[in-house]
Amino acid sequence: MSKANILIIDDENDIRNLLVRLIRLEGYEVFQAETGKKGLKVLSKETVHTVVCDVKLPDAHGVDLIPKIKELEPRCEVILLTAYGTIKDGVQAIKNGAFDYISKGDDNNKIIPLLSRAVEKALLQFKVSELEQMVSNRHSFANIVGESKPMQKAIDMARKVAATDTTVLLTGETGTGKEVFAQAIHYESRRKQMPFVAVNCSALGKDLLESEMFGHKAGAFTGANKDKRGLFEEADGGTIFLDEIGEMDLVLQAKLLRVLETGTFLKVGETKETKVDVRVIAATNRDLQKESEANKFRLDLYYRLSVFNIHLPGLQERKSDISLLARHFIALTTAKMNRKPLQMEQSFEQALVDHRWKGNIRELKNVIERAIILSNDEVLTTEALPFDFLYESGDDSAEAFRLTTIEEKHIRKVLAFTGGNKTRSAELLGIGLTTLYRKMEEYGIDK
């Protein structure tokens, strides 16, 4: 049995002491109080999983005490005891949130199984709450790395808009962390207990994306064998993140505009509208205003999405954060690999700062992971960097010849690390699988 804390509130000493003995024999920690006021004081100081409370107290009625208990600790369960049970009180107790309502004088053996069920439910509620808090903390603004002015400005704007239901448009280059910001906004909003649903608008064709986003009725098209809930329905009460919104088809843009304006939409093959309460956060690496001028994006939708626009700076705009981010990714990656934290050689760190990060944070994270895999020492050196870093330095053709040796060594080390897994190796190298096979053949690496 999991350890749990029980609070008994009863002004009759004999009954309270009997309950304390019975419940302690079951292995529970027990607190006790003879009045409602003292019971609430215990709740405010101690973690209590279940309260066993008398209905008639000197200073309160147990039924009326339930909302106050729940206000102090919503996850706690309440069992009411009474010597004068009435149906009216029992009904009101359950309405107020009591787990159960039993009469004193019933077989005392009934209280333990009942308490066990209440404790089981309470412990589950505590566990769920802790997991939700862990998720919320993981996606909080505190975990976004960056001290540069452009980044702090973006974080400050996001914090302010998080408290509202305003539609947000996140703009910036690929790999700048737009989904991380969207999650942080969601988990610091009033909607944090509700779903966060992410949709990549560039990953699916128009028809499939429409079905995924809005759902469909059975028989709406070939293969639609049953009704399907769309992602907007799944996100009801929460947040939907529309990544790469600039890739969305114009027909779907009109449907999205209607959702933003009315909170309603039609499923594919449906004639009755579905209503949802969803906050929309969109993201793009395109200039949607220019796209609108070229008739590639609806201007009215752009204005509706850009009510609150947050620009996420690329690494070129926040070079002072590169070393900070590198140390962050080194710590995360070494912990994941169960290795000791590594230091960066000065030349390695400088190479990171000087590099043109076209893939931004995502590229930096991958480079750090590959460097750690290739490093056998406690210090990361430039030898562990991808060969394109050296090409950037402007070396002449004689030096470039040496780079082929570096590339071959690099590929061999990654293949050794993955145990010869070509797909994983190509992923770590940042190249296609076909390219990897061609390189292996070129360097005479056994397949």
C-alpha positions in Angstrom: 0.0 0.0 0.0 1.2 3.5 -0.8 1.9 5.7 2.1 -0.9 8.2 2.7 -1.9 10.9 5.2 -5.4 10.9 6.8 -7.1 13.7 8.7 -9.9 12.9 11.1 -12.1 15.8 12.2 -14.5 14.8 15.0 -15.3 16.5 18.3 -16.2 13.2 20.1 -12.9 12.1 21.7 -13.9 8.4 22.0 -14.9 8.1 18.3 -11.9 10.1 17.1 -9.5 8.0 19.1 -11.1 4.8 17.9 -10.8 5.9 14.3 -7.1 6.9 14.8 -6.2 3.5 16.2 -8.1 1.6 13.4 -6.6 3.7 10.6 -3.0 3.6 12.0 -3.2 -0.1 12.1 -3.6 0.0 8.3 -0.3 1.8 8.0 -1.6 5.3 7.4 -0.2 8.5 8.9 -3.0 10.1 10.9 -3.7 13.7 11.9 -6.6 14.7 14.0 -8.7 17.8 14.9 -11.8 18.3 17.0 -13.2 21.4 15.1 -13.6 22.4 11.5 -11.3 25.4 12.1 -8.5 23.3 13.5 -9.0 20.7 10.7 -8.5 23.4 8.0 -5.4 24.6 9.8 -3.9 21.1 9.6 -4.8 21.0 5.9 -3.0 24.3 5.2 0.2 23.0 6.8 0.3 19.3 6.0 -0.2 17.1 2.9 -3.5 15.3 3.4 -4.8 12.7 1.0 -8.2 11.9 2.6 -10.3 13.6 5.3 -12.7 11.7 7.5 -15.0 14.3 8.9 -18.0 14.3 11.3 -21.1 16.1 9.9 -21.9 17.9 13.2 -19.0 19.9 14.5 -19.0 22.6 17.2 -18.1 25.3 14.7 -19.2 24.0 11.3 -21.4 21.6 9.4 -19.4 18.9 7.6 -21.3 19.2 4.4 -20.5 23.0 4.3 -16.9 22.2 5.2 -16.3 20.2 2.0 -15.9 23.2 -0.4 -13.4 24.7 2.0 -11.4 21.5 2.2 -11.4 21.2 -1.6 -10.3 24.9 -2.0 -7.2 24.2 0.2 -6.5 20.8 -1.5 -8.6 19.9 -4.6 -6.9 16.5 -4.9 -8.0 15.4 -1.4 -11.0 13.1 -0.9 -13.6 13.6 1.9 -15.6 10.9 3.7 -18.4 12.3 5.9 -19.6 10.5 9.1 -22.8 11.2 10.8 -25.0 9.8 13.7 -28.0 11.5 12.2 -27.9 10.8 8.5 -30.5 12.2 6.1 -30.9 11.7 2.4 -30.9 15.5 1.9 -27.5 15.8 3.6 -26.1 12.8 1.8 -27.1 14.2 -1.6 -25.7 17.6 -0.8 -22.5 16.1 0.4 -21.9 14.3 -2.9 -22.8 17.4 -4.8 -20.2 19.3 -2.8 -17.6 16.8 -3.7 -17.6 14.2 -0.9 -16.2 10.8 -1.8 -18.9 9.1 0.3 -21.3 9.7 3.2 -21.9 7.0 5.8 -23.6 6.8 9.2 -21.9 6.2 12.5 -22.9 3.0 14.1 -22.4 1.0 10.8 -20.0 -1.9 11.1 -16.6 -0.3 11.7 -15.1 -2.7 9.2 -16.8 -0.7 6.5 -14.7 2.4 7.1 -11.4 0.7 6.1 -12.4 -0.6 2.6 -14.1 2.8 2.0 -11.0 4.7 3.1 -8.8 2.5 1.0 -10.8 3.3 -2.2 -10.8 7.0 -1.3 -7.0 7.0 -0.7 -6.4 5.1 -4.0 -8.3 7.8 -5.9 -6.6 10.6 -4.0 -3.1 9.2 -4.6 -3.9 8.9 -8.3 -5.0 12.5 -8.4 -1.8 13.6 -6.6 0.3 11.6 -9.1 -1.5 13.1 -12.2 -1.1 16.5 -10.7 2.6 16.0 -10.2 3.0 14.7 -13.8 1.1 17.7 -15.2 3.4 20.0 -13.2 6.5 18.2 -14.5 5.2 18.7 -18.1 4.4 22.3 -17.3 7.8 23.0 -15.8 9.5 21.3 -18.8 7.7 23.6 -21.2 8.0 26.8 -19.1 9.7 30.0 -20.2 12.4 29.3 -17.5 13.7 26.5 -19.7 14.1 28.6 -22.8 17.9 29.3 -23.1 18.9 32.8 -24.1 20.2 36.0 -22.5 20.6 38.2 -25.6 18.3 41.3 -25.9 16.4 39.9 -29.0 15.7 36.7 -27.2 14.7 38.4 -23.9 12.3 40.6 -25.8 10.6 37.6 -27.5 10.3 35.8 -24.1 8.9 38.9 -22.5 6.3 39.4 -25.2 5.3 35.7 -25.0 4.9 35.8 -21.2 2.5 38.7 -21.5 0.4 37.2 -24.2 0.3 33.8 -22.5 -2.2 35.1 -19.9 -4.7 36.0 -22.7 -6.6 34.0 -25.3 -5.2 36.2 -28.1 -4.2 34.5 -31.4 -0.4 34.5 -31.7 1.8 34.4 -34.9 5.4 33.2 -34.3 7.7 34.3 -37.1 11.4 33.5 -37.7 13.8 31.2 -39.6 13.5 27.5 -39.5 14.9 26.0 -36.3 14.5 29.0 -34.1 12.3 27.2 -31.6 8.8 28.2 -32.6 7.1 25.1 -31.2 9.0 25.5 -27.9 7.6 29.0 -27.6 4.1 27.8 -28.5 4.3 25.1 -25.8 5.5 27.6 -23.2 2.7 30.0 -24.0 0.2 27.2 -23.6 1.6 25.9 -20.4 1.6 29.3 -18.8 -2.0 30.1 -19.8 -5.3 29.3 -18.2 -5.6 26.4 -20.7 -2.6 24.5 -19.4 -4.7 21.6 -18.1 -6.3 21.1 -21.5 -4.7 19.6 -24.7 -1.8 21.1 -26.7 -2.1 19.9 -30.3 0.6 20.5 -32.9 -0.1 20.3 -36.6 2.6 20.6 -39.4 0.6 22.2 -42.3 3.4 21.3 -44.8 3.4 17.6 -44.0 0.0 16.7 -45.5 -1.8 17.3 -48.8 -4.8 19.6 -48.8 -7.5 16.9 -48.6 -5.8 14.9 -45.9 -4.9 18.0 -43.9 -8.6 19.1 -44.0 -9.7 15.8 -42.7 -7.0 15.7 -40.0 -7.8 19.3 -38.8 -11.5 19.3 -39.0 -12.5 15.6 -39.1 -15.0 13.9 -41.4 -18.3 12.0 -41.4 -18.5 8.4 -42.4 -18.9 8.0 -46.1 -17.6 11.5 -46.9 -15.0 10.0 -49.2 -13.6 6.7 -50.2 -12.0 5.0 -47.2 -14.0 7.1 -44.7 -15.5 4.1 -42.9 -16.4 5.9 -39.7 -16.8 9.3 -38.2 -13.4 11.0 -37.3 -12.7 13.7 -34.8 -10.4 16.4 -36.1 -7.5 18.0 -34.3 -9.5 21.1 -33.6 -12.0 19.0 -31.6 -9.1 17.2 -29.9 -7.8 20.6 -28.8 -11.1 21.8 -27.6 -10.5 23.9 -24.5 -6.8 24.0 -25.2 -4.4 25.2 -27.8 -3.7 24.2 -31.4 -0.3 25.0 -32.9 -0.3 25.4 -36.7 3.3 25.1 -37.8 4.3 26.2 -41.3 1.0 28.0 -41.7 2.2 29.6 -44.9 2.1 26.2 -46.6 -1.7 25.9 -46.1 -3.9 25.7 -49.2 -6.1 28.8 -49.8 -9.3 26.8 -49.5 -8.3 25.6 -46.0 -7.2 29.1 -45.1 -10.9 30.2 -45.6 -12.1 27.4 -43.3 -9.5 28.4 -40.7 -10.5 32.0 -40.9 -14.1 31.0 -40.0 -12.9 29.0 -37.0 -11.0 32.1 -35.8 -14.0 34.4 -36.3 -16.8 32.2 -35.1 -15.3 29.2 -33.3 -17.2 26.9 -35.7 -16.4 24.7 -38.7 -17.9 22.0 -40.9 -16.4 18.5 -40.9 -15.8 17.0 -44.3 -19.2 15.6 -45.4 -21.1 17.2 -42.6 -23.9 19.8 -42.8 -24.1 20.7 -39.1 -21.5 23.0 -37.7 -19.2 21.9 -34.8 -18.3 24.5 -32.2 -15.0 24.6 -30.4 -13.1 26.8 -27.9 -9.5 26.7 -29.1 -6.7 29.1 -28.9 -4.7 29.3 -32.1 -0.9 29.8 -32.3 0.5 29.8 -35.8 4.1 29.8 -37.0 5.9 30.5 -40.3 9.3 31.2 -41.7 7.7 33.1 -44.6 6.8 36.8 -44.9 3.0 36.3 -44.9 2.4 39.9 -45.8 4.4 39.5 -49.0 2.8 36.2 -49.6 -0.6 38.0 -49.4 0.5 40.6 -51.9 1.4 37.8 -54.3 -2.1 36.2 -53.7 -0.5 33.1 -52.1 -1.9 33.8 -48.6 -5.2 35.3 -47.6 -4.7 38.9 -46.4 -7.7 38.7 -44.1 -6.3 35.6 -42.5 -2.9 37.2 -42.1 -4.5 40.1 -40.2 -6.5 37.7 -38.1 -3.4 35.6 -37.2 -1.0 38.5 -36.7 -3.0 40.1 -33.8 0.1 39.5 -31.7 3.2 38.8 -33.7 6.4 37.5 -32.0 9.6 37.4 -34.0 12.0 34.7 -32.9 15.6 35.7 -33.7 17.9 33.4 -35.6 21.4 32.5 -34.2 22.9 35.2 -36.4 20.8 37.7 -34.5 21.8 36.3 -31.1 25.4 35.2 -31.4 26.0 36.0 -27.7 23.7 33.0 -26.9 25.6 30.4 -29.0 28.1 29.4 -26.2 25.3 29.3 -23.7 23.2 27.1 -25.9 26.2 24.9 -26.7 26.8 24.3 -23.0 23.1 23.6 -22.5 23.1 20.9 -25.2 26.3 19.4 -24.0 24.8 18.9 -20.6 21.6 17.4 -22.0 23.4 15.1 -24.5 26.0 13.8 -22.1 23.3 13.1 -19.5 21.3 11.2 -22.1 24.4 9.2 -23.1 25.3 8.6 -19.4 28.7 10.4 -20.0 30.6 13.0 -17.9 30.0 16.6 -18.9 32.5 17.8 -21.5 34.3 21.1 -21.8 34.8 23.0 -25.1 38.2 23.9 -26.4 38.4 27.6 -27.1 38.9 27.1 -30.8 35.8 24.7 -30.8 33.7 27.3 -29.1 34.9 30.1 -31.4 34.1 27.9 -34.4 30.6 27.6 -33.2 30.2 31.4 -32.7 31.7 32.1 -36.2 29.6 29.5 -38.0 26.6 30.6 -40.2 23.8 28.7 -38.6 21.3 28.3 -41.4 19.5 25.6 -39.4 19.7 27.7 -36.2 19.1 26.0 -32.8 18.1 22.7 -34.4 21.4 22.6 -36.4 23.5 23.6 -33.3 21.9 20.8 -31.2 22.7 18.2 -33.9 26.3 19.4 -34.3 26.9 19.2 -30.5 25.4 15.7 -30.4 27.7 14.5 -33.3 30.7 16.2 -31.7 30.1 14.4 -28.4 29.7 11.0 -30.2 33.0 11.5 -32.0 35.0 12.8 -29.0 37.0 10.3 -26.9 38.4 13.0 -24.6 37.0 15.3 -21.9 37.3 18.3 -24.1 35.6 19.0 -27.4 38.0 20.0 -30.2 37.5 21.2 -33.7 38.3 17.7 -35.0 34.9 16.7 -33.8 33.1 19.4 -36.0 31.5 18.6 -39.3 33.8 19.2 -42.3 31.6 22.0 -43.6 32.9 24.2 -40.7 36.4 23.9 -42.2 35.2 24.7 -45.7 33.7 27.9 -44.3 37.1 29.0 -43.2 38.2 29.6 -46.8 40.9 27.0 -47.0 42.6 26.5 -50.4 42.2 23.3 -52.6 45.2 21.6 -51.0 43.6 21.9 -47.6 40.3 20.7 -49.1 42.0 17.5 -50.1 42.7 16.9 -46.4 39.0 17.4 -45.6 38.1 14.2 -47.5 40.2 12.3 -45.0 38.3 14.1 -42.2 35.0 13.3 -43.8 35.9 9.6 -44.1 37.0 9.4 -40.5 33.9 11.2 -39.4 31.6 8.8 -41.3 33.5 5.8 -39.9 33.2 7.0 -36.3 29.4 7.6 -36.7 28.9 4.2 -38.2 30.8 2.6 -35.4 28.8 4.5 -32.8 25.5 3.3 -34.3 26.7 -0.2 -34.7 26.4 0.0 -38.5 22.8 1.4 -38.5 22.8 3.3 -41.8 19.5 5.1 -41.2 20.6 6.4 -37.8 24.1 7.3 -39.1 22.6 9.3 -42.0 20.4 11.1 -39.5 23.3 12.0 -37.2 25.5 13.1 -40.2 22.7 15.3 -41.5 22.7 13.7 -44.9 20.3 11.5 -46.9 20.6 7.7 -46.8 21.5 7.6 -50.5 24.3 10.1 -50.0 25.6 8.0 -47.1 25.8 4.9 -49.3 27.5 6.9 -52.0 30.1 8.2 -49.5 30.7 4.7 -48.1 31.3 3.4 -51.6 33.6 6.4 -52.4 35.7 5.8 -49.3 35.7 2.0 -49.5 33.7 1.6 -46.3 32.2 -1.9 -45.9 28.5 -2.0 -46.1 
